[in-house]
Amino acid sequence: MATSPEALPSEMRALRVTKFNAPYELCTIPVPKPGPHDLLVKVAVASYCHTDSMVHGGSFKSKLPQTFSHEGSGTVVAVGDKASSFGIGDRVMCGVPLHPCGECEDCTGPVESYRQYCTQITGNVGVTTDGCAAEFVIVDARTTTKIPDSISFLSAAPLACAGRTVYRAIRQTELSPGQWLAIVGSGGGLGHLGIQFARAMGLRVVAVDARDDGLALSKNYGADFVVNAAREKAEVVKEVQSVTGGKGVDSAVVLADHAEALAAAITRMHGTLVQVAQPETISVPFAEIIFRDIKIKGTLICSPLESEEMLRCVAEHGVTVRTNPFQGLDRIEELLGLVRSGKLRGKALLVVDPEQIEAEKRLGVKF
């Protein structure tokens, strides 16, 4: 195992879920040691995601105590014996899946975009295993992505899940430049990224949101049209059809809970709905599927190659991440206050190591 020439500490601070629905605890725990395929990353930034609230509430029945956050960025300080594609000092966007089996059809088959679906993984960072809200984190080299010099740690951390999720969702629509895409629930952390990714792919974007500030955010990030969903469905459908030549959008990506029926209604005949939001159940009238041939796809996060493609898109097209940084792990309650206030625009995150943020300025980061 290769390690940083600087001596690594034996202990670290970590924000942990010690009891479901109880306050996070800032604990001192041992610094973990990487296995053969692992990287030990010195965390620069840990981002907060809606999934973190699900972990905190016990939705995934995670074994406690557990360090939270599955959106992280930082610098590699130790490399496992079989993680030869990475080196000490590499800046990385942390991977989420840990230890894919390398033998199943999803791991070895011809479709690279299925790699993240291996059912034999040992866990997901920050979801069922210790996460990024700590001074160090173990991630799998096979699912972790090197960060281009132009992209900052502050942007890369939220891209680790939010970016990977919405980028793949748009790819799953299989649309071509010039076609219409609706992003339903466009005015949040995933939505403002999705608008920019779609525009970078040459798509025309209808942004749908039920909040005035969400609509304003969507417009600011480049949506061609914004549509207020806080009205009767028939009115929303009529407006979308009026700007898409009377047919509706070619595909819709659903980012908001319980918005799938509206998304189907604004999609043209034979179109595709890609479901990202995770309510307990989704409900679409049978007529949309049977009589209008609307196809429904699910999606997870990017595969390893899709993750690299996503970061290239960010670097080449200047995709920006709206962030709300809080300095230090001990600022978690302030971060949660913003999240729960309903006033969060973009992504909330914790700066774990400000020295790494300062050091990367020498690289000329732009985004």
C-alpha positions in Angstrom: 0.0 0.0 0.0 1.3 3.4 -1.0 0.9 6.2 1.5 1.5 9.9 1.7 5.0 11.0 2.8 3.4 13.0 5.5 2.6 10.9 8.6 -1.1 10.0 8.8 -2.9 10.5 12.2 -4.3 7.5 14.0 -7.5 9.3 14.9 -9.9 11.7 13.1 -13.1 13.6 13.7 -16.3 12.4 12.1 -20.0 13.5 12.1 -22.0 10.4 12.9 -25.5 9.1 13.1 -25.6 7.3 16.4 -29.3 7.0 16.7 -32.0 7.5 14.0 -33.7 10.9 14.1 -31.3 12.1 16.8 -28.8 15.0 16.4 -25.5 14.1 14.6 -22.6 13.6 17.0 -19.1 14.9 16.3 -16.9 11.9 17.4 -13.2 11.0 17.5 -12.7 7.6 15.8 -9.8 5.7 14.2 -8.6 6.6 10.8 -9.6 3.7 8.5 -7.1 1.6 6.5 -7.7 1.0 2.8 -8.1 -2.5 1.4 -6.7 -3.6 -2.0 -9.1 -1.7 -4.2 -9.5 1.3 -1.8 -8.3 4.8 -1.6 -7.9 6.7 1.7 -9.0 10.3 0.9 -8.3 13.3 3.0 -11.7 15.0 2.8 -11.8 18.6 1.6 -15.6 19.0 1.3 -18.6 17.0 2.4 -21.9 17.9 0.8 -25.4 17.4 2.1 -28.1 15.5 0.0 -31.7 14.6 0.5 -30.6 11.0 0.8 -28.8 12.0 4.0 -32.1 12.8 5.6 -33.3 9.3 4.6 -30.2 7.7 6.2 -30.7 9.8 9.3 -34.3 8.7 9.5 -33.5 5.0 9.2 -34.9 4.4 5.6 -31.9 2.3 4.7 -31.6 0.5 8.1 -28.0 1.4 8.2 -25.9 -0.1 10.9 -25.1 2.5 13.5 -23.0 4.4 14.4 -22.2 5.6 10.9 -20.5 8.7 9.4 -22.9 10.6 7.1 -22.5 12.2 3.6 -22.1 10.3 0.3 -21.0 13.5 -1.5 -17.3 14.2 -1.0 -14.2 15.5 -2.6 -10.6 15.5 -1.4 -7.0 14.3 -1.9 -5.8 10.7 -2.0 -3.3 10.0 0.8 -3.1 6.2 0.7 -3.7 3.8 -2.2 -4.6 0.1 -2.0 -2.3 -2.5 -3.7 -4.8 -3.0 -6.6 -5.8 0.7 -7.1 -2.9 1.4 -9.4 -4.8 3.9 -11.5 -4.6 6.5 -8.7 -1.6 8.1 -7.0 -0.9 10.0 -3.8 -2.0 13.6 -4.2 -4.7 13.0 -6.8 -7.7 15.2 -6.4 -10.8 13.1 -6.5 -14.6 13.1 -6.5 -15.4 10.3 -4.1 -17.1 7.2 -5.4 -20.3 5.9 -3.8 -20.5 2.1 -4.4 -18.0 0.1 -2.5 -16.4 -3.2 -3.7 -18.4 -4.3 -6.8 -18.0 -8.1 -7.3 -16.3 -7.8 -10.7 -18.0 -11.0 -11.8 -21.7 -10.4 -12.4 -23.2 -9.4 -15.7 -23.5 -5.7 -14.7 -19.8 -5.7 -13.8 -18.5 -7.6 -16.8 -21.2 -7.3 -19.5 -21.0 -5.1 -22.6 -23.1 -2.2 -21.2 -20.7 0.0 -19.2 -23.5 2.2 -18.0 -24.7 -0.8 -15.8 -21.5 -1.0 -13.7 -23.1 0.9 -10.8 -25.9 -1.7 -10.5 -23.8 -4.5 -9.1 -26.0 -6.1 -6.4 -23.0 -7.7 -4.6 -21.3 -4.4 -3.4 -20.4 -4.3 0.2 -22.1 -1.0 0.7 -22.6 2.6 -0.4 -20.4 5.3 1.1 -22.4 7.5 3.5 -25.6 5.4 3.0 -24.8 2.0 4.5 -21.1 2.5 5.3 -19.1 5.4 6.8 -19.2 8.5 4.7 -17.5 11.7 3.8 -18.4 14.0 6.8 -15.0 13.2 8.4 -11.4 14.1 8.0 -10.7 10.9 6.1 -12.9 8.5 4.1 -12.4 5.1 2.4 -13.7 5.0 -1.1 -13.4 2.4 -3.9 -10.9 3.3 -6.7 -13.2 1.7 -9.3 -16.0 4.1 -8.6 -14.0 7.2 -7.8 -13.2 9.9 -10.4 -10.2 12.2 -10.8 -11.1 15.9 -10.8 -9.9 18.1 -13.7 -7.7 21.0 -12.6 -10.4 23.5 -13.6 -13.0 22.1 -11.2 -12.9 23.0 -7.5 -13.5 20.7 -4.5 -16.5 22.8 -3.6 -18.1 21.9 -6.9 -16.9 18.3 -7.1 -18.4 17.2 -3.8 -22.1 17.8 -4.7 -21.4 16.5 -8.2 -20.6 13.1 -6.5 -24.3 12.3 -6.2 -26.4 15.2 -7.5 -24.3 15.6 -10.6 -23.9 11.9 -11.3 -27.6 11.4 -10.8 -29.1 14.1 -13.0 -26.4 13.7 -15.7 -27.3 10.1 -16.2 -31.0 10.8 -16.0 -30.7 13.1 -19.0 -28.5 10.6 -20.8 -31.2 8.0 -20.3 -33.7 10.1 -22.3 -31.6 9.4 -25.4 -32.6 12.7 -26.9 -30.8 14.4 -29.7 -29.8 18.1 -29.9 -32.8 20.3 -30.6 -35.3 18.1 -28.9 -37.4 19.2 -25.9 -36.7 18.1 -22.4 -38.8 18.9 -19.3 -37.2 19.0 -15.9 -39.9 18.7 -13.3 -38.8 20.0 -10.0 -36.2 22.2 -11.7 -35.5 24.7 -9.0 -33.3 22.7 -6.6 -29.8 21.2 -6.3 -30.3 18.6 -9.0 -32.5 20.8 -11.2 -30.1 23.7 -11.7 -27.4 21.2 -12.7 -29.8 19.3 -15.0 -30.7 22.5 -16.9 -27.0 23.2 -17.5 -26.2 19.6 -18.6 -29.2 19.5 -20.9 -28.2 22.8 -22.5 -24.6 21.5 -22.9 -26.1 18.6 -24.8 -27.9 20.9 -27.2 -31.4 20.2 -25.7 -34.2 22.7 -25.3 -35.4 22.9 -21.7 -38.8 23.4 -20.2 -38.3 23.9 -16.5 -41.3 23.0 -14.3 -41.5 24.0 -10.6 -44.2 25.0 -8.2 -42.2 27.8 -6.4 -41.6 31.3 -7.6 -38.0 31.2 -6.4 -37.5 27.8 -8.1 -38.7 29.2 -11.4 -36.4 32.2 -11.1 -33.5 29.9 -10.3 -34.3 27.8 -13.3 -34.5 30.8 -15.6 -31.2 32.1 -14.3 -29.5 28.8 -15.1 -30.6 28.8 -18.7 -34.0 27.2 -19.1 -35.7 28.1 -22.4 -39.1 28.3 -20.8 -40.3 28.1 -17.2 -43.7 26.8 -16.3 -45.4 27.2 -12.9 -46.7 23.8 -11.7 -48.8 25.4 -8.9 -51.9 25.3 -11.1 -54.4 22.9 -12.5 -52.7 20.1 -14.5 -54.7 21.0 -17.6 -53.3 24.5 -17.6 -49.7 23.3 -17.2 -50.2 20.8 -20.0 -51.7 23.5 -22.3 -48.8 25.9 -21.6 -46.1 23.2 -22.3 -47.8 22.2 -25.5 -48.0 25.8 -26.6 -44.2 26.1 -26.5 -43.4 22.7 -28.0 -45.4 22.8 -31.2 -48.6 21.4 -29.7 -47.1 17.9 -29.0 -45.5 18.2 -25.6 -41.8 17.6 -24.6 -39.9 14.7 -26.1 -38.9 13.4 -22.6 -39.3 14.5 -19.0 -37.0 14.0 -16.0 -38.8 13.8 -12.7 -36.9 15.3 -9.7 -39.8 16.2 -7.5 -41.8 13.7 -5.4 -45.3 12.9 -6.7 -44.8 14.8 -9.9 -44.7 11.8 -12.2 -48.3 12.1 -13.4 -47.8 15.7 -14.4 -44.6 14.8 -16.1 -46.3 12.1 -18.1 -49.1 14.4 -19.1 -46.7 17.0 -20.6 -44.7 14.4 -22.5 -45.6 13.8 -26.2 -47.0 10.5 -27.5 -44.3 7.7 -27.5 -42.1 9.9 -25.2 -40.0 8.8 -22.2 -40.3 9.7 -18.6 -37.1 9.2 -16.4 -37.9 8.9 -12.7 -35.3 10.2 -10.3 -37.4 11.2 -7.3 -37.9 8.5 -4.7 -41.4 8.7 -3.1 -42.6 5.4 -1.5 -44.7 4.8 -4.6 -45.1 6.4 -8.0 -48.4 6.8 -9.7 -49.1 7.4 -13.4 -52.6 7.0 -14.9 -52.8 3.9 -17.0 -54.0 5.9 -20.0 -50.6 7.6 -20.2 -48.8 4.3 -20.5 -51.4 2.3 -22.5 -53.0 4.8 -24.9 -50.1 7.3 -25.2 -47.2 4.9 -25.1 -45.3 6.8 -22.4 -42.3 4.8 -21.4 -41.0 5.0 -17.8 -37.4 4.5 -16.9 -35.6 4.5 -13.5 -32.1 5.6 -13.1 -29.4 5.6 -10.4 -26.0 7.4 -10.6 -23.4 7.5 -13.4 -21.2 4.6 -14.2 -17.4 5.2 -13.8 -17.0 6.2 -17.5 -20.2 8.3 -17.3 -18.8 10.1 -14.2 -15.6 11.0 -16.2 -17.8 12.2 -19.0 -19.9 14.3 -16.6 -16.8 16.1 -15.2 -15.5 16.8 -18.7 -18.9 18.3 -19.5 -18.5 20.6 -16.4 -15.0 21.6 -17.4 -15.8 22.2 -21.1 -19.1 23.9 -20.8 -18.5 25.8 -17.5 -21.3 24.2 -15.6 -21.5 25.8 -12.2 -22.7 24.4 -8.9 -24.6 26.8 -6.6 -23.2 26.1 -3.2 -23.8 27.2 0.4 -20.6 26.4 2.3 -20.3 26.1 6.0 -16.8 26.1 7.5 -16.1 23.0 9.7 -17.8 19.8 10.8 -19.1 21.6 13.9 -21.4 23.8 11.7 -23.7 20.9 10.9 -26.7 22.3 12.9 -26.5 25.7 11.0 -26.4 23.7 7.7 -29.4 21.7 8.7 -31.2 24.9 9.7 -30.8 26.2 6.2 -32.0 23.0 4.7 -35.1 22.8 6.9 -35.9 26.4 6.4 -37.0 25.9 2.8 -34.7 28.7 1.7 -31.9 26.6 0.4 -30.9 27.3 -3.2 -28.5 24.8 -4.6 -26.4 22.6 -2.4 -25.4 22.9 1.3 -21.9 21.7 2.2 -19.3 21.5 4.9 -15.7 22.6 4.3 -13.8 20.0 6.2 -10.2 21.1 5.2 -9.9 24.7 4.2 -6.2 24.2 3.5 -7.0 22.0 0.5 -9.4 24.7 -0.8 -6.6 27.3 -0.5 -4.0 25.0 -2.1 -6.1 24.3 -5.2 -6.2 27.9 -6.2 -2.7 27.5 -7.6 -4.2 25.1 -10.2 -6.4 27.8 -11.6 -9.7 26.3 -10.7 -12.6 28.0 -12.6 -15.8 26.1 -11.7 
